[in-house]
């Protein structure tokens, strides 16, 4: 089901986001390292939300539209 793949992709990026944040908070990376780690995550989430606005399941479409604004 494509919706499951969409959700899995989003949750994977959210896990990566929190992993980067926890590394920063633990002192294993600095602010520049955090920013570098977050760039591809941000892009992947933006891409997922853009794809979500074209999803056939209205809940994903609505959530994606809300988060993009």
Backbone bond lengths (Angstrom), bond angles and torsions (degrees), N, CA, C in turn:
res aa  C-N    CA-C-N  psi(-1)  N-CA   C-N-CA  omega(-1)  CA-C   N-CA-C  phi
1 X - - - 1.456 - - 1.531 108.61 -
2 X 1.324 118.18 125.30 1.464 121.45 -178.09 1.524 113.58 -59.98
3 X 1.325 117.36 -33.00 1.455 120.39 -179.52 1.521 110.63 -63.92
4 X 1.331 116.94 -37.70 1.463 120.61 178.10 1.520 110.49 -64.77
5 X 1.316 116.85 -41.00 1.465 120.72 178.95 1.530 109.82 -64.50
6 X 1.329 116.82 -39.46 1.464 120.60 178.44 1.526 109.60 -61.41
7 X 1.328 116.57 -49.52 1.463 121.04 -178.37 1.524 110.97 -63.55
8 X 1.311 117.23 -41.99 1.465 120.61 178.23 1.517 110.70 -60.69
9 X 1.327 117.20 -42.42 1.456 121.06 178.31 1.516 112.36 -62.95
10 X 1.311 116.45 -42.52 1.471 120.70 179.55 1.525 110.05 -65.35
11 X 1.326 117.21 -46.32 1.462 119.87 -179.82 1.525 112.09 -65.51
12 X 1.312 117.73 -32.23 1.462 121.07 175.98 1.528 110.10 -63.11
13 X 1.328 116.44 -42.55 1.469 120.26 178.91 1.526 111.20 -68.50
14 X 1.314 117.13 -37.18 1.467 120.42 178.09 1.529 109.72 -65.09
15 X 1.333 117.21 -41.09 1.466 120.35 175.66 1.523 110.76 -60.29
16 X 1.329 116.80 -42.54 1.465 120.85 179.00 1.527 110.51 -64.29
17 X 1.325 116.80 -40.06 1.459 121.19 178.17 1.521 110.74 -59.23
18 X 1.329 116.92 -49.09 1.449 119.81 -179.30 1.524 111.91 -69.43
19 X 1.329 117.63 -31.35 1.461 120.25 174.34 1.517 111.24 -61.74
20 X 1.326 116.38 -44.33 1.463 120.82 177.80 1.523 110.81 -64.55
21 X 1.320 116.66 -41.46 1.463 120.68 179.98 1.527 110.76 -63.80
22 X 1.320 117.14 -44.62 1.466 120.37 -179.61 1.531 111.14 -65.40
23 X 1.319 117.40 -35.54 1.466 120.41 176.06 1.524 110.20 -63.79
24 X 1.313 116.17 -40.27 1.466 120.49 177.18 1.523 110.62 -64.34
25 X 1.325 116.40 -47.84 1.471 120.75 -178.42 1.527 111.66 -64.31
26 X 1.331 116.99 -31.70 1.461 121.12 179.90 1.527 111.68 -79.28
27 X 1.323 116.49 -10.55 1.452 120.31 178.66 1.520 114.25 86.29
28 X 1.334 117.10 10.12 1.462 119.37 179.34 1.523 112.58 -85.03
29 X 1.320 116.66 -8.25 1.460 121.73 173.45 1.524 108.61 -143.05
30 X 1.303 115.97 152.90 1.466 120.01 179.67 1.531 109.59 -95.57
31 X 1.326 115.79 -178.72 1.469 120.60 -177.35 1.528 111.45 -60.38
32 X 1.311 117.15 -41.64 1.466 120.13 179.05 1.528 110.33 -63.93
33 X 1.312 116.94 -38.73 1.465 120.57 177.34 1.519 111.67 -65.65
34 X 1.328 115.67 -39.74 1.466 120.11 176.91 1.522 110.36 -62.47
35 X 1.322 116.22 -46.55 1.464 119.79 -179.73 1.520 111.13 -61.81
36 X 1.322 117.12 -40.40 1.465 120.73 178.58 1.520 111.27 -66.01
37 X 1.320 116.92 -38.16 1.466 120.71 179.29 1.525 111.54 -69.11
38 X 1.331 116.52 -31.71 1.461 119.97 -176.19 1.527 113.76 -80.83
39 X 1.329 118.02 -22.41 1.471 119.60 -178.30 1.532 113.23 -56.44
40 X 1.327 119.71 -53.36 1.466 117.97 -179.77 1.531 113.00 -67.60
41 X 1.317 116.47 -29.55 1.468 120.09 177.37 1.524 109.67 -66.43
42 X 1.325 115.97 -45.40 1.463 120.69 178.90 1.525 110.47 -59.95
43 X 1.325 116.61 -44.42 1.460 120.11 -179.95 1.524 111.36 -63.95
44 X 1.333 116.61 -42.58 1.465 120.51 179.66 1.530 110.78 -63.96
45 X 1.325 117.35 -39.71 1.468 119.95 177.92 1.521 111.24 -67.88
46 X 1.323 117.61 -40.17 1.464 120.00 176.71 1.523 110.59 -61.97
47 X 1.335 116.99 -41.90 1.464 120.95 178.07 1.529 111.10 -64.07
48 X 1.324 116.57 -41.29 1.464 120.45 179.68 1.522 111.12 -65.38
49 X 1.328 116.79 -40.66 1.461 119.69 179.15 1.525 111.28 -68.08
50 X 1.314 116.40 -36.68 1.470 119.28 176.08 1.524 109.83 -63.61
51 X 1.321 116.64 -43.43 1.473 120.01 177.44 1.524 110.70 -65.53
52 X 1.324 116.15 -35.76 1.462 120.43 -179.83 1.512 113.30 -64.00
53 X 1.324 117.39 -29.59 1.463 119.56 178.59 1.523 111.52 -69.65
54 X 1.334 116.92 -15.46 1.468 120.91 178.48 1.528 112.26 -104.70
55 X 1.322 116.19 8.80 1.463 121.56 -177.80 1.530 110.50 -72.96
56 X 1.315 116.26 151.96 1.466 118.01 179.05 1.519 113.02 -82.57
57 X 1.336 117.69 -12.76 1.462 119.92 178.23 1.521 108.57 -90.57
58 X 1.326 116.85 118.79 1.458 122.05 -170.87 1.528 113.32 -61.74
59 X 1.322 118.67 -28.92 1.462 119.83 -179.79 1.528 111.17 -68.63
60 X 1.319 116.87 -39.48 1.465 120.17 176.54 1.525 109.62 -68.34
61 X 1.317 116.24 -41.73 1.463 120.11 178.87 1.526 110.55 -59.94
62 X 1.318 116.85 -47.64 1.461 120.98 -179.19 1.521 112.60 -64.52
63 X 1.329 116.75 -44.59 1.457 120.49 178.65 1.528 110.57 -61.87
64 X 1.304 116.47 -44.29 1.468 120.94 -179.72 1.518 111.08 -62.00
65 X 1.319 116.65 -43.23 1.456 120.07 178.71 1.524 111.31 -64.34
66 X 1.305 117.13 -41.59 1.473 120.96 179.46 1.526 111.13 -63.86
67 X 1.317 117.37 -43.65 1.457 120.59 -177.13 1.525 112.94 -73.71
68 X 1.309 117.57 -22.68 1.462 120.51 178.55 1.519 112.34 -79.11
69 X 1.332 118.82 -16.50 1.460 120.04 -177.90 1.500 112.15 -88.46
